[in-house]
Amino acid sequence: MAPITEVEGRRLALSNLEKVLYPATGFTKAEVLHYYATVAEALLPHLRDRPLSFLRYPDGPDGQLFFVKNVPAGTPEWVTTAEVPRSEGPARMVLVQDLPSLMWAANLVTEFHTPQWLIGDPGEADRLVFDLDPGPPATVVDCCRVALWLRERLARDGIEAYAKTSGSKGLHLLAAVRGASGERTSEYAKGLAVEAEKAMPRLVLHRMTRSLRPGKVFVDWSQNAARKTTAAPYTLRARAEPMVSAPVTWEEVAECRTPARLEFRAPDIAPRLQDYGDLLAPLLDTDRPPPRLP
């Protein structure tokens, strides 16, 4: 039987703790759960009140990967769920609101993906996101150049951007916004992606066309659509090693000269939280109203 543990008064069955999920490093499921327990204080505010999509990889990154959007079978009754509007009809999804729910979800072995809106108002975006995806031989170093341009351009519209690694090969830019639908936010983001391509035509691409991608940074603006999700801050990724989508400073972005400079694994995150705290905490600041899109 799976061992039973208690987390803040909730009983959880944690299974296959010795299973190696990341063969390249020997990182086990127990270490995955320990990682999430360690970063929970920083992670939970970025998940709370956002319906989650799970990219599950129960047998590790070399096994089957599959998205789960509806409430999984066997979800404990104490896990918060909510009805979410979709084009094909409403669906019920999971909200990870507290540590027990986080540990239950982590036991499923999943990447956490969130939309750019809160469950209280699915029609209004509260986040703007750019996913900077390099087409080899371009790397995250090239993404950093694009990120710095976008940061400056957003600032001209009164929008403050924050950066995190994708946990794969690229970079994410996030900003708090208000008063716009996912459609309007997507429109604005696309406009800036087009501007970036005009400013750096040899480096930037705003279209997803695969044949155009080699050597360029695709500025994916489409994840602002209400139906889309993005890897959450601090989530582990289904990669060969336990890579993390980690917040980074703008100094780190500006000084990045090799891809390894912006590669962070699970053991790196607790020391970074000690040194920097949550670099994305300003996105959660309710005392400072976010800007409206121009």
HUMO-V735232 format. One record per run of one state. SS is the DSSP state (H for helix, E for strand, - for the rest). FROM is the first residue (numbers start at 1). TO is the last residue. If there is no record, write none. Layout:
ss=SS from=FROM to=TO
ss=SS from=FROM to=TO
This chain:
ss=- from=1 to=2
ss=E from=3 to=7
ss=- from=8 to=9
ss=E from=10 to=14
ss=- from=15 to=19
ss=E from=20 to=22
ss=- from=23 to=26
ss=E from=27 to=28
ss=H from=29 to=47
ss=- from=48 to=51
ss=E from=52 to=56
ss=- from=57 to=65
ss=E from=66 to=68
ss=- from=69 to=80
ss=E from=81 to=84
ss=- from=85 to=90
ss=E from=91 to=94
ss=- from=95 to=98
ss=H from=99 to=107
ss=- from=108 to=109
ss=E from=110 to=114
ss=- from=115 to=118
ss=H from=119 to=121
ss=- from=122 to=124
ss=E from=125 to=134
ss=- from=135 to=139
ss=H from=140 to=156
ss=- from=157 to=161
ss=E from=162 to=165
ss=- from=166 to=170
ss=E from=171 to=180
ss=- from=181 to=181
ss=H from=182 to=199
ss=- from=200 to=203
ss=E from=204 to=205
ss=- from=206 to=209
ss=H from=210 to=212
ss=- from=213 to=216
ss=E from=217 to=220
ss=- from=221 to=221
ss=H from=222 to=224
ss=- from=225 to=229
ss=E from=230 to=231
ss=- from=232 to=235
ss=E from=236 to=236
ss=- from=237 to=242
ss=E from=243 to=244
ss=- from=245 to=246
ss=E from=247 to=248
ss=- from=249 to=249
ss=H from=250 to=254
ss=- from=255 to=258
ss=H from=259 to=262
ss=- from=263 to=264
ss=E from=265 to=265
ss=H from=266 to=276
ss=- from=277 to=280
ss=H from=281 to=284
ss=- from=285 to=290
ss=E from=291 to=292
ss=- from=293 to=294
